[in-house]
Amino acid sequence: MTWMLKRLNILMGYAVMSRGRPFGLFTLLLILSMLPTALADPDSPWGISLQPFVFYEDSGGVLIGVEYNYHEKAGHFSNGVLKPVLPWSYFLFYVNRSGAYYIDFMAFSGWEFPPFEFYNGWLYIFLLTSGNTSFPMREPPASDTVTVIRYRDGVIQRLGEVPFPSGYTINVSLPYFLTFPYPRGMRTLYKIDNSINPVSRGENLTLKDRSFFYPRLFRNFTLINKECLVPKVEDNYIQFLPSNHKLPQNELRRRVEPVNKSCAVFFNNGLLIIPPGIGVGFANRSMWVQRGRNYWGGDVITLAPFEKGIPPRSLNLSLYLYENGKLRELPLLQVSDDGGADTDTAG
């Protein structure tokens, strides 16, 4: 692989980004150290939601996004409602048989999804990133950089980064893209080859935009990809139609709940199973876990102060690979209850 992936280490609630080992040598476990902040102010309830979705798939692997949102109390807390603060920020992962690998984080930009375009057999993604990512996040940071990534058949390349100041927008018509302030100001035209090179600057530059702004295969109002296989729940097994794979119901339910809101995609000779979203709320030294909602669609996290929450504990958000009759966990994110960090690598 030509891309050196970033390792994301989170310690004491802050993210430190550095270059990692070559792609394919490790599986990243991202720790979201939330609890210390929650306990520091038990009268200020808050939460997060994490919703995974399939961004793109081909014979070499799958690109998985996880939408991240911070939730805070809305109005009088007696209703126990935590509403999302800002939508549309994502973790992006590459997944193959050996594991899940963190690519980058799409910061808040007002764009629902990063622009992307297919060109010469590659998928080019213009990820609107930030160098100011920290956890826990009250609000996702504003984007300040365009990070250009291309992917094809299991090969990922990071081609470079260019500035993306506040108030800027982007037009893409490969092999060119244009960044500019709206409605007027100095514009920069870039050309992409095996790297990014500025080719012209001026206030009158134009470029017809040919990019897509959201994966075309998403179902309306959800982050479920239309290519996802639908789970059919039977007495003793679950079958993701139209595949012939039948998974033991009890084994899958121990890992994915609710099963009927999960989805799967064909993956090598088996299935990659994507769980539904998870919401985690904190208040009064307790936590509430809420699964199976459409947080992308604006669903709230509901805490019930008159009910007893569970003690804070670690939670994993994982994908599951079903192959040769066996179900294997592929960790994506971990919500930690102790503020620790764990980025141990697997050879």
Secondary structure, 3 states (H helix, E strand, C coil): CCCEEEEEEEECCEEEEEEEEECCCCCCCEEEECHHHHHHCCCCCEEEEEEEEEEEEECCEEEEEEEEEEEEECCCHHHCEEEECCCCCEEEEEEECCEEEEEEEECECCCCCCCEEEECCEEEEEEEECCCCCCCCCCCCECCEEEEEEEECCEEEEEEEEECCCCEEEEEECCEEEEEECCCCCEEEEEECCCEEEEEEECCCCCCCCCECCCCCECCCCCCECCCEEEEECCCEEEEECCCCEEEHHHHHCCCCCHHHCEEEEECCEEEEECCCEEEEEECCEEEEEECCCHHHCCCEECCCCCCCECCCCEEEEEEEEECCEEEEEEEEEEECCCCCCCCCCC
